[in-house]
Amino acid sequence: MDYQIIKRRIESLRSLMRKSGISAAIIPHVDPHQSEYMSSHWHVREFFSGFNGSAGTLVVTLEGAALWTDSRYFLQAATQLENTSIELMKDGLPSTPSITSYIISVLHEGDMVGLDGMLFTKNSLDALDREFSVASISVNPDFRPADALWADRPPLPSDAVYILPEQYAGEMAGSKLQRLRDAVGGCGAEAVYITELDSIAWLLNMRGSDVDFNPVFTSTLYIGPKSGVLFIDDVKVSDEVRSYLAGYKVELMPYDSAAGFLAESSLPVLANPATLPAALARTPGIDWIYAPSPVPAMKAEKNDVELRNLRHAMVIEGASMVNAISDITDRLGRGETVTELDVVDTLSRCRARHASYRGDSFGTIAGYGAHGAIVHYEPTPETNATLRPEGLLLVDTGGQYLHGTTDITRTIALGHPTDDERHDFTLVLKGHIALAAAVFPEGTRGAQLDVLARQFLWQEGKTYLHGTGHGVGFFLNVHEGPQSIRLQENPVALRPGMVTSDEPGLYLSDRYGIRCENLVLTVGAGDTEHGRFLKFEVLSLFPFDRTLLDLSILTDAEIMWLNDYHRKVWSELADYLQGRPLQWLEQACAPISR
């Protein structure tokens, strides 16, 4: 974007700030639902800064401007902010001040900070209030510059919502709503207000297409003792869906009417302060009861129908991966030009052959060589690298199917791998196997298992900085709580029915990246005199690259695990393949021996 346009927008913003008595404006990249992916209507930070990365916050004062983002976007932000007079703040570096400390350093006692209270949660705004009050700086949560200055702002999505049949969901919406009401009553509330889009979609057995990758729809939901209200734009709802909701005594009201409705209600309403917009939290007349939402834990434990469908989704995904990867490697072998974006397109095209496919579950990471060392790299026309018959290709990809959500990562040698590549890959794979094979007592948290995946890397002074595992939704968000497997403490225990990723990695800057990821299901492992024990069932179906194995550091038990896994992959996928892809899979799943 032309930097002069950004400069003009910043000056218009400052003019509005002066009229409103605002000395600093904070503009995050988020929507009122705290979504990972959001519609273009909420890309306010991008409008004022020109920076379009998925993470970052803009701060504009009357004299300057700065943008905070993390290491994934340092290079991109530096390019996009060039000549805009917006200073890049490299978040996470010791020398970089926090947003609040920066604002306090440039403002004065009695000044006011402006922000849109719909884009900050109750918890986050309360924290800002506490920090700024020490410096006698106030916060105005009603400052919404986009409303006044973004003339051609994209409207909210108008895509139609649809019903997910019980053959996929496995439980009727009425049953879910009753379970929710029971849980809400246990918190001392009589109603609940939900803003998380995936929770609403799961509760109502409905899906949409308002954002990329996540099949959700823009709305909020109120559930009272006997009835409820879905706040949603009317144009999105067909007569069929309207009748369906009426059957559960859920009426429709405009998307932006929730505050007025809640203020008129006399019931105590449960809300999650970590996601409830601060503007609603501060609306007079609402009797809020703050506690974590019961829904994430409910939907994290998949029912038998969901799991049966998900296992089928894994077969679809595995066969699609075999078709795609065999095609890519064959084209390279014939000397054809293949790029990172070709890898992305091939994967999507192979998935799209299946009637259940509804899109990718996130932007495919196809990182060749040094690009694989960039943890969240996604190829663009500007960065698109051409593959060669050498080095490593890291592919992290997944699909959205009516049968479930998938997420898998494989590291593939495109030629004869070096000793270092084989050694490092095997260290990562050993950690992956150790976690996948774990048996643990009921009540175990992800943080207690994380070291299993890192131990072999740590022994050589190596590590990775991302989490080892995240929850995955059922035909919903690919990144789902409440469980996780990571170094940081998370009080949520792993429970039967939870689907979690197992994805250790290693990243050597300017050289290569390695990651091994499968989805695993927590299942029972039996009862002993010491209590109930759990273990993981591996769900993902695609072979690991045998040419990258350093057999000298694999144990007999690890080789047995790999052979057992590859036998399962072959038996599950062979009937869905033919011709060259079937031959490729047979070679890839051949037994491993010393």
Residue pairs with C-beta under 8 A, 6 or more apart in sequence:
1 50
1 80
3 50
3 82
3 83
3 84
5 50
6 48
6 49
6 50
6 84
6 86
7 84
7 85
9 47
9 48
9 149
10 48
10 60
10 65
10 84
10 85
10 86
12 149
13 25
13 48
13 60
13 145
13 149
14 60
14 62
16 22
16 145
16 148
16 149
17 23
17 25
17 60
17 62
17 114
17 143
17 145
18 62
20 114
20 140
20 143
21 112
21 140
22 112
22 113
22 114
22 140
22 143
23 61
23 62
23 107
23 108
23 111
23 112
23 113
24 59
24 60
24 61
24 62
24 103
24 106
24 107
24 111
24 113
24 114
25 59
25 60
25 61
25 113
25 114
25 115
25 143
25 145
26 57
26 58
26 59
26 99
26 103
26 113
26 114
26 115
26 128
27 44
27 45
27 48
27 49
27 57
27 58
27 59
27 60
27 115
27 116
27 145
28 45
28 57
28 58
28 119
28 120
29 43
29 44
29 45
29 46
29 53
29 54
29 55
29 56
29 57
30 38
30 42
30 119
31 38
31 39
31 41
31 42
31 119
32 42
32 118
32 119
32 195
32 277
33 195
33 196
33 197
33 218
33 220
33 275
34 121
34 195
34 196
34 274
34 275
35 197
35 211
35 214
35 216
36 54
36 214
36 477
36 479
37 211
37 212
37 213
37 214
38 211
39 154
39 156
39 157
39 210
39 211
39 218
40 154
41 153
41 154
41 155
41 156
41 157
42 119
43 52
44 116
44 119
44 145
44 146
44 150
45 51
45 56
45 57
45 58
45 67
46 52
47 146
47 150
47 153
48 58
48 60
48 145
49 58
49 65
49 67
49 80
49 81
49 84
49 86
50 80
50 81
50 84
51 58
51 67
51 69
51 73
51 76
51 77
51 80
51 81
51 86
52 80
53 69
53 72
53 73
53 76
53 77
54 73
55 69
55 70
55 72
55 73
56 67
56 68
56 69
56 70
56 73
56 77
57 67
57 68
57 69
57 99
58 65
58 66
58 67
58 86
59 65
59 66
59 67
59 68
59 99
59 102
59 103
61 103
61 106
61 107
63 106
64 85
64 87
64 106
65 84
65 85
65 86
65 87
66 86
66 87
66 88
66 89
66 102
67 77
67 81
67 86
67 87
67 88
67 89
68 89
68 91
68 96
68 99
69 77
69 88
69 89
69 90
69 91
70 91
70 92
71 90
71 91
71 92
72 374
72 375
72 376
74 88
74 90
77 88
78 88
81 87
81 88
89 96
89 97
89 102
90 96
97 105
100 128
100 131
100 132
103 113
103 132
103 137
104 131
104 132
104 134
104 135
104 137
107 113
107 135
107 137
109 135
109 136
109 137
110 136
110 137
110 138
111 137
111 138
112 137
112 138
112 139
112 140
113 128
113 132
113 137
113 138
113 139
113 140
114 139
114 140
114 143
114 145
115 125
115 128
115 139
115 140
115 141
115 143
116 141
116 142
116 143
116 144
116 146
116 279
117 125
117 141
117 142
117 277
117 278
117 279
117 282
118 144
118 277
118 278
118 279
118 280
119 277
120 128
120 141
120 277
120 278
121 273
121 274
121 275
121 276
121 277
121 278
122 271
122 273
122 274
122 276
122 277
122 278
122 281
122 290
123 273
123 274
124 278
125 139
125 141
125 278
125 281
126 273
126 278
128 139
129 139
132 138
132 139
141 278
141 279
141 282
142 279
146 153
156 210
156 218
156 233
156 255
157 208
157 209
157 210
157 211
157 217
157 218
157 236
158 233
158 235
158 236
159 208
159 209
159 210
159 217
159 236
160 208
160 236
160 237
160 238
160 241
161 206
161 207
161 208
161 217
161 232
161 236
161 237
161 238
161 241
162 206
162 207
162 208
162 241
163 205
163 206
163 240
163 241
163 244
164 205
164 206
164 207
164 402
164 475
165 205
166 172
166 205
166 305
167 305
168 305
168 306
168 309
168 402
168 403
168 475
169 205
169 305
169 306
169 474
170 303
170 304
170 305
170 306
170 309
171 205
171 303
171 305
172 205
173 203
173 204
173 205
173 248
174 247
174 248
176 202
176 203
176 205
176 298
177 203
177 223
177 228
177 248
179 298
180 192
180 203
180 223
180 294
180 295
180 298
181 223
181 225
183 294
183 298
184 190
184 191
184 192
184 223
184 270
184 294
187 270
187 289
187 291
187 294
188 268
188 289
189 267
189 268
189 269
189 270
189 289
189 291
190 224
190 225
190 267
190 268
190 269
191 222
191 223
191 224
191 225
191 265
191 267
191 268
191 269
191 270
192 222
192 223
192 269
192 270
192 271
192 293
192 294
193 220
193 221
193 222
193 258
193 262
193 269
193 270
193 271
193 276
193 280
194 200
194 203
194 220
194 221
194 222
194 223
194 293
194 295
195 220
195 271
195 272
195 275
195 276
195 277
196 272
196 275
196 293
196 295
196 296
197 210
197 214
197 216
197 217
197 218
197 219
198 214
198 216
198 299
198 473
198 476
198 477
198 480
199 221
199 293
199 295
199 296
199 299
200 206
200 216
200 217
200 219
200 220
200 221
200 230
201 207
201 208
201 215
201 216
201 217
201 476
202 295
202 298
202 299
202 473
202 474
202 476
203 221
203 223
203 295
204 221
204 230
204 245
204 248
204 250
206 217
206 241
207 215
207 216
207 217
207 475
208 215
208 216
208 217
208 218
208 236
209 215
209 217
209 359
210 216
210 217
210 218
212 359
212 363
213 359
213 360
213 361
213 362
213 363
213 400
213 478
214 361
214 400
214 476
214 477
214 478
215 358
215 359
215 400
215 475
215 476
216 476
216 477
217 232
217 236
218 232
218 233
218 236
218 255
219 230
219 231
219 232
219 255
220 230
220 231
220 255
220 258
221 228
221 229
221 230
221 231
222 228
222 229
222 231
222 258
222 261
222 262
222 269
224 265
224 267
225 267
226 249
227 249
227 250
227 251
228 248
228 249
228 250
228 251
229 250
229 251
229 252
229 253
229 261
230 245
230 250
230 251
230 252
230 253
231 252
231 253
231 254
231 255
231 256
231 257
231 258
231 261
232 252
232 254
232 255
233 254
233 255
234 252
234 254
237 245
237 252
242 252
245 251
245 252
253 261
258 280
259 279
259 280
259 283
262 269
262 280
262 283
262 285
262 286
263 283
263 284
263 285
263 286
264 285
265 286
265 287
266 287
267 287
268 287
268 288
268 289
269 286
269 287
269 288
269 289
270 289
270 290
270 291
270 293
271 280
271 281
271 288
271 289
271 290
271 293
272 290
272 291
272 292
272 293
273 281
273 290
274 292
275 293
276 288
276 290
280 286
281 288
296 480
296 481
296 482
297 482
297 492
299 473
299 474
299 476
299 480
300 471
300 480
300 481
300 482
300 483
300 495
300 497
300 498
301 495
301 496
301 497
301 498
302 310
302 474
302 497
302 498
302 499
302 521
303 497
306 404
306 474
307 497
307 521
309 402
309 403
309 404
309 474
310 403
310 404
310 405
310 474
310 499
310 539
311 539
312 403
312 404
313 356
313 399
313 401
313 403
313 404
313 405
313 406
314 404
314 406
314 519
314 539
314 540
314 541
314 572
315 541
315 572
315 573
315 576
316 351
316 354
316 356
316 357
316 399
316 401
316 403
316 576
317 351
317 398
317 399
317 401
317 406
317 408
317 540
317 541
317 542
318 540
318 541
318 542
318 569
318 572
318 573
319 573
319 576
319 577
319 581
320 347
320 350
320 351
320 353
320 354
320 399
321 347
321 350
321 397
321 408
321 410
321 542
322 542
322 573
322 577
322 581
322 584
322 585
323 350
323 353
323 577
323 581
324 343
324 346
324 347
324 349
324 350
325 395
325 410
325 412
325 584
326 580
326 581
326 584
326 585
327 346
327 350
327 581
328 338
328 342
328 343
328 346
328 387
329 412
329 414
329 584
330 580
330 584
331 338
332 338
332 387
332 388
332 389
332 414
333 389
337 386
338 386
338 387
339 379
339 384
339 385
339 386
339 387
340 366
340 367
340 368
340 371
340 379
340 383
340 384
340 385
340 387
341 366
341 379
341 381
341 384
343 364
343 366
343 379
343 387
343 393
343 395
344 364
344 366
344 379
344 397
347 360
347 364
347 395
347 397
348 360
348 364
351 357
351 360
351 399
354 401
356 401
356 402
356 403
357 399
357 400
357 401
358 400
358 401
358 402
358 475
359 399
359 400
360 397
360 398
360 399
360 400
361 398
361 399
361 400
361 405
361 406
361 407
361 478
362 397
362 398
362 407
362 478
362 479
363 378
364 378
364 395
364 396
364 397
365 376
365 377
365 378
365 394
365 395
365 396
365 397
365 409
366 378
366 379
366 393
366 394
366 395
366 397
367 373
367 374
367 377
367 379
367 393
367 394
367 513
368 385
368 387
368 391
368 392
368 393
368 394
368 414
369 385
369 391
369 392
369 511
369 512
370 509
370 510
370 511
370 512
371 377
371 379
371 383
371 385
371 394
371 513
372 392
372 393
372 394
372 411
372 507
372 512
372 513
372 514
373 507
373 508
373 509
373 510
373 511
373 512
373 513
374 507
374 513
375 465
375 466
375 505
375 507
375 513
377 383
379 385
387 393
387 414
388 414
388 415
389 414
389 415
390 414
390 415
390 416
391 413
391 414
391 415
391 512
392 411
392 412
392 413
392 414
392 417
392 421
392 425
392 512
392 513
392 514
393 411
393 412
393 414
394 409
394 410
394 411
394 412
394 512
394 513
394 514
394 515
395 409
395 410
395 411
395 412
396 407
396 408
396 409
396 515
396 517
397 407
397 408
397 409
398 405
398 406
398 407
398 408
398 478
399 405
399 406
400 475
401 475
402 475
403 475
404 474
404 475
405 472
405 473
405 474
405 475
405 476
405 477
405 478
406 519
406 540
407 472
407 478
407 501
407 517
407 519
408 517
408 518
408 519
408 540
408 542
409 503
409 505
409 515
409 516
409 517
410 516
410 517
410 542
410 544
410 545
411 425
411 428
411 513
411 514
411 515
411 516
411 545
411 548
412 545
413 421
413 545
413 547
413 548
416 547
417 425
417 547
417 548
419 550
421 512
421 514
421 548
422 548
422 549
422 550
423 550
423 553
424 462
424 506
424 508
424 512
424 514
425 514
425 516
425 545
425 548
425 549
425 550
426 548
426 549
426 550
426 553
426 554
427 456
427 457
427 460
427 462
427 506
427 553
428 457
428 504
428 505
428 506
428 514
428 515
428 516
429 516
429 544
429 549
429 558
430 456
430 553
430 554
430 558
431 452
431 453
431 454
431 455
431 456
431 457
431 504
432 453
432 502
432 503
432 504
432 516
432 517
432 518
433 558
433 561
433 562
434 452
434 453
434 455
434 456
435 449
435 452
435 453
435 468
435 469
435 485
435 502
435 504
435 520
435 536
436 502
436 518
436 520
436 536
436 538
436 561
437 535
437 536
437 561
438 449
438 452
438 535
438 536
439 525
439 533
439 534
439 535
440 448
440 449
440 494
440 533
440 534
440 535
441 530
441 531
441 532
441 533
441 534
442 493
442 531
442 532
442 533
442 534
443 493
444 493
444 494
444 534
445 489
445 490
445 491
445 492
445 493
445 494
446 468
446 469
446 483
446 484
446 485
446 486
446 490
446 492
446 494
446 500
447 485
447 486
447 487
447 488
447 489
447 490
449 485
449 494
450 467
450 468
450 469
450 485
450 486
450 487
451 458
453 468
453 485
453 502
453 504
454 463
454 464
454 468
454 504
457 463
457 464
457 504
457 506
462 506
464 504
464 505
464 506
464 507
466 486
466 505
467 484
467 485
467 486
467 487
467 488
468 485
468 486
468 501
468 502
468 503
468 504
469 484
469 485
469 486
469 500
469 501
469 502
469 503
469 520
470 479
470 480
470 484
470 485
470 500
470 501
471 479
471 480
471 481
471 482
471 483
471 484
471 498
471 499
471 500
472 478
472 479
472 480
472 499
472 500
472 501
472 519
473 480
474 499
481 492
482 490
482 492
483 490
483 492
483 493
483 494
483 495
483 498
483 500
484 490
484 492
484 500
485 494
485 500
485 501
485 502
494 500
494 522
494 534
495 522
495 534
496 522
496 523
496 524
496 534
497 521
497 522
498 521
498 522
499 519
499 520
499 521
499 522
499 539
500 519
500 520
500 522
501 517
501 518
501 519
501 520
502 516
502 517
502 518
502 519
502 520
502 536
503 515
503 516
503 517
503 518
504 515
504 516
505 513
505 514
505 515
505 516
506 513
506 514
506 515
507 513
507 514
516 544
517 540
518 538
518 539
518 540
519 538
519 539
519 540
520 536
520 537
520 538
520 539
521 536
521 537
521 539
522 534
522 535
522 536
523 534
523 535
523 536
523 537
524 532
524 533
524 534
524 535
525 533
525 534
525 535
526 532
526 533
527 533
538 565
538 568
541 568
541 569
541 572
541 573
542 569
543 566
543 569
543 585
543 588
543 589
544 562
544 565
544 566
545 588
546 588
546 590
546 592
549 562
549 592
551 559
551 592
551 594
554 562
559 592
559 593
559 594
562 592
563 591
563 592
566 588
566 589
566 590
566 591
566 592
567 589
569 585
569 589
570 585
570 586
570 589
573 585
574 582
574 585
574 586
577 585
